[in-house]
Amino acid sequence: PERMKGQIVTFALTVKKLGQEDPRRIIHAFKVGLAITIVSMFYYFQPLYNGFGVSAMWAVLTVVVIFEFTVGATLGKGLNRMIATCVAGYLGVSAHHLADLSGRTGEPILLGLFGFLVAGTMTFMRFLPKVKARYDYGFMIFILTFSLVAVSGYRDDEVMKIAHQRLSTIIIGGCIAMLICICICPVWSGAELHNLISSNIEKLGNFLEGFGGEYLPSMEGKSKEEKPFRHQYKSVLGSKSTEETMANQAAWEPSHGRFRFRHPWKQYLKIGALTRQCAYRVDVLNKYLNSNVQMPPEIQENIKEACTKLSSEMGKALKEIAMEMKKMRRTSTAKTHMIKSKAAAQELKSLLKVTSLWEKFNLLDILPAATVASVLIDIVSCVESISEGVCE
Amino acid sequence: PERMKGQIVTFALTVKKLGQEDPRRIIHAFKVGLAITIVSMFYYFQPLYNGFGVSAMWAVLTVVVIFEFTVGATLGKGLNRMIATCVAGYLGVSAHHLADLSGRTGEPILLGLFGFLVAGTMTFMRFLPKVKARYDYGFMIFILTFSLVAVSGYRDDEVMKIAHQRLSTIIIGGCIAMLICICICPVWSGAELHNLISSNIEKLGNFLEGFGGEYLPSMEGKSKEEKPFRHQYKSVLGSKSTEETMANQAAWEPSHGRFRFRHPWKQYLKIGALTRQCAYRVDVLNKYLNSNVQMPPEIQENIKEACTKLSSEMGKALKEIAMEMKKMRRTSTAKTHMIKSKAAAQELKSLLKVTSLWEKFNLLDILPAATVASVLIDIVSCVESISEGVCE
């Protein structure tokens, strides 16, 4: 019982944290509950029921299945479902009529064949990258509706009526879900993507700014506290699939806030890719924060200032870019920091050129410092292309 | 019409390529078609129909919805669906009875409240990371079934009978889908994950082997052909989410081939993470293949041999590790290459120590060579931890 109590407490804490991390999750749960309650009432009350019959069940089903966290996902699923149901229903009824012509024995064979062909082709089409990204759900619903309508036709002479009823209940369910999703505290995929990318850039900026202040001094004091900036950037490394999903969802969204319909979401993916490329380099740098490589203090002394300056200028530039992105306003601050970074890089390069500074050491001892310097110089061009990407 | 013809040809080529890339996709489409045809017949033929009524439709629906490309995904969705339907159906019937006690006016209010609470709580629970990874679909079906059963109870006095029919048709549909998925040319997530990880390691090995042969010579000849090894590794960088999905799916799979049930799939994720870490470093190296940095030929001469040796030994070691993984057999070849790589790294380090070799150059000219050397040395430890990870 003690252990179980502990487990329950842990669970409760996890749930609490989940809500605190993003209170919109609680609102989302509330929205889903509301949508289901509203749509259930269609099914429940006598007069509405008489209109739609058992098909009203499809409205409940639709709401549960298409209601997603973001508006983009919900709209995507909803529209996919409605259109696919409509097209497949029509084709299903046609297939049914066609099979009808072939008489009592031919009908089941023909219908089975149709079902097989449609399901097989559509399943194969789902592997097409474009389809998989945006119309996967629609193709699934297409197969489903086609099979249901074509086959159920045999049982029921009222195929058309049933097909029509199902379609209208699905549309009702879909509209209720989409309306509630959009009207009550909507979560836009586009805005989420925008924030994700800019906060990723900001994380890299934090790292670089911290790195300048932390890396070289820490070698003197050897007191390495774990600062938060050191691990933030790691989430950037694996953000590719999240970004792609969001961009696909965002394409379904109407214009909202500062985003138009058909906002150039692909541009965000490009910036995201550049950011990740920068993050790979940062990961290499981070290794030097962790390692206990001893470096003669003179070497440090030589490049400390230039490295610190370069790193923190780039950090500031990135943070400024992130800020500009968030506010969607262009300022000259980022550009100033970019120019300063380039100057710092030049300075570092010319320092490296001064042979007298380095000749007393062997290259192996200089190696860590040289690598850090080289990677930092490398990052300058990454930062520059990010800044160009953001401007576009 | 000319343009349209062109588009059709392009489309046909894409489809053909899709099938050629992975012929199992065609088999999968065939399997889905077969499963749907079989299950439609349940719905279609009179005697079976009399047993199940309109509920037979749920069998078709289940097959379409749960049939996925891999066995793991199908089993995961199938089991989630069956268990969730069973539990939610039972609770739904209970909720219906409970609401019944409160009389004609209280009933709709109570049922609406139940629906709201269950849908809200379950939707919120879906945000829990563990639930999201493996039971997301189950929770959705739970909400769906609960709402349907609880609400439909009002209309129908035969709640129990209908709930029972639905459950059995869902189980029939689920079993048919799972059987066909497992019995006809199954695609195991576990085996896929295993192959993905080993081929990722192999790609890195190819790069490193190629890098040794390509990078330094190319600076002489300046004839840079684009070799395929140069871009293969890029797919490794973003493989995180694919690996995680596969590991989650693989956890559903029974023992198959060389994999037991409860194979340590998490270990694969660890190896995957190490491989990606290595890939980040390789990305930094790749930049030096692309850049046109001029380097005095003497510098090149100095480290060319050691770098080439180190890089190609590591490449061989990685390829050997990948081979061992594929065959699931441990050989000593990889270990030999590991030992040779370490020796090469030592050699490179001692070369760097020889001050006389380097003193005539300024550090800026040496920088690219130094960075390549440093990153290569860095990769040694990555390769070592991959090899340790694979051994476990």
Contacts between the chains, C-beta under 8 A, distances in Angstrom:
chain1	res1	chain2	res2	distance
A	14	B	128	6.8
A	15	B	124	7.8
A	15	B	125	8.0
A	15	B	128	7.4
A	18	B	124	7.6
A	18	B	127	5.5
A	18	B	128	6.5
A	19	B	124	7.6
A	25	B	124	6.3
A	25	B	127	5.1
A	26	B	124	6.6
A	28	B	123	6.6
A	28	B	124	7.7
A	29	B	119	7.9
A	29	B	120	4.4
A	29	B	121	7.1
A	29	B	123	4.3
A	29	B	124	3.8
A	30	B	120	5.9
A	32	B	119	5.3
A	32	B	120	6.5
A	32	B	123	4.3
A	32	B	143	7.7
A	33	B	115	7.4
A	33	B	116	4.1
A	33	B	117	7.0
A	33	B	119	4.4
A	33	B	120	3.5
A	33	B	123	7.1
A	34	B	116	7.0
A	36	B	115	5.5
A	36	B	116	7.1
A	36	B	119	4.4
A	36	B	143	7.1
A	36	B	147	5.4
A	37	B	112	4.9
A	37	B	115	5.4
A	37	B	116	4.7
A	37	B	119	7.6
A	40	B	111	7.5
A	40	B	112	6.6
A	40	B	115	5.4
A	40	B	147	5.8
A	40	B	151	4.6
A	41	B	108	7.7
A	41	B	112	6.9
A	43	B	151	5.1
A	43	B	152	6.9
A	43	B	155	7.6
A	44	B	108	5.9
A	44	B	111	7.2
A	44	B	112	8.0
A	44	B	151	5.5
A	44	B	154	5.8
A	44	B	155	8.0
A	45	B	108	7.7
A	49	B	155	6.6
A	54	B	54	7.5
A	57	B	148	6.0
A	57	B	152	6.8
A	60	B	144	7.3
A	60	B	147	5.2
A	60	B	148	5.9
A	60	B	151	6.9
A	61	B	144	6.2
A	61	B	148	7.3
A	64	B	119	7.7
A	64	B	140	6.4
A	64	B	143	5.3
A	64	B	144	4.4
A	64	B	147	6.7
A	65	B	140	7.0
A	65	B	144	7.2
A	108	B	41	7.6
A	108	B	44	5.9
A	108	B	45	7.7
A	111	B	40	7.4
A	111	B	44	7.3
A	112	B	37	4.9
A	112	B	40	6.6
A	112	B	41	7.0
A	112	B	44	8.0
A	115	B	33	7.4
A	115	B	36	5.5
A	115	B	37	5.4
A	115	B	40	5.4
A	116	B	33	4.1
A	116	B	34	7.0
A	116	B	36	7.1
A	116	B	37	4.7
A	117	B	33	7.0
A	119	B	29	7.9
A	119	B	32	5.3
A	119	B	33	4.4
A	119	B	36	4.4
A	119	B	37	7.6
A	119	B	64	7.7
A	120	B	29	4.4
A	120	B	30	5.8
A	120	B	32	6.5
A	120	B	33	3.5
A	121	B	29	7.1
A	123	B	28	6.6
A	123	B	29	4.3
A	123	B	32	4.2
A	123	B	33	7.1
A	124	B	15	7.8
A	124	B	18	7.6
A	124	B	19	7.6
A	124	B	25	6.3
A	124	B	26	6.6
A	124	B	28	7.7
A	124	B	29	3.9
A	125	B	15	8.0
A	127	B	18	5.5
A	127	B	25	5.1
A	128	B	14	6.8
A	128	B	15	7.4
A	128	B	18	6.5
A	140	B	64	6.4
A	140	B	65	7.0
A	143	B	32	7.7
A	143	B	36	7.1
A	143	B	64	5.3
A	144	B	60	7.3
A	144	B	61	6.2
A	144	B	64	4.4
A	144	B	65	7.2
A	147	B	36	5.4
A	147	B	40	5.9
A	147	B	60	5.2
A	147	B	64	6.7
A	148	B	57	6.0
A	148	B	60	5.8
A	148	B	61	7.2
A	151	B	40	4.6
A	151	B	43	5.1
A	151	B	44	5.6
A	151	B	60	6.9
A	152	B	43	6.8
A	152	B	57	6.7
A	154	B	44	5.8
A	155	B	43	7.6
A	155	B	44	7.9
A	155	B	49	6.6
A	237	B	240	7.8
A	237	B	276	7.5
A	237	B	280	7.4
A	238	B	238	7.7
A	238	B	240	4.1
A	238	B	241	6.9
A	240	B	237	7.9
A	240	B	238	4.2
A	240	B	240	7.9
A	240	B	241	7.5
A	241	B	238	7.0
A	241	B	240	7.6
A	241	B	241	3.9
A	241	B	242	7.7
A	242	B	241	7.7
A	276	B	237	7.5
A	277	B	283	7.2
A	280	B	237	7.4
A	280	B	280	4.0
A	280	B	283	4.9
A	280	B	284	6.7
A	281	B	284	6.3
A	283	B	277	7.2
A	283	B	280	4.9
A	284	B	280	6.7
A	284	B	281	6.3
A	284	B	284	5.8
A	284	B	375	7.2
A	284	B	378	7.4
A	287	B	378	6.8
A	349	B	364	5.6
A	350	B	364	8.0
A	352	B	362	6.9
A	352	B	363	4.1
A	352	B	364	4.2
A	352	B	367	6.5
A	353	B	362	4.6
A	353	B	363	7.0
A	353	B	364	4.7
A	354	B	362	7.3
A	355	B	359	7.9
A	355	B	361	7.9
A	355	B	362	4.8
A	355	B	363	7.5
A	358	B	362	7.7
A	358	B	363	5.1
A	359	B	355	7.9
A	359	B	359	5.4
A	361	B	355	8.0
A	362	B	352	6.8
A	362	B	353	4.6
A	362	B	354	7.3
A	362	B	355	4.9
A	362	B	358	7.7
A	363	B	352	4.1
A	363	B	353	7.0
A	363	B	355	7.6
A	363	B	358	5.1
A	363	B	366	7.0
A	363	B	370	6.5
A	364	B	349	5.6
A	364	B	350	8.0
A	364	B	352	4.2
A	364	B	353	4.7
A	366	B	363	7.0
A	366	B	370	7.5
A	367	B	352	6.5
A	367	B	370	6.1
A	367	B	373	7.3
A	367	B	374	5.1
A	368	B	374	7.4
A	370	B	363	6.5
A	370	B	366	7.5
A	370	B	367	6.1
A	370	B	370	4.7
A	370	B	371	6.9
A	370	B	374	7.1
A	371	B	370	6.9
A	371	B	371	5.4
A	371	B	374	4.1
A	371	B	375	7.2
A	373	B	367	7.3
A	374	B	367	5.1
A	374	B	368	7.4
A	374	B	370	7.1
A	374	B	371	4.1
A	375	B	284	7.2
A	375	B	371	7.2
A	378	B	284	7.3
A	378	B	287	6.7
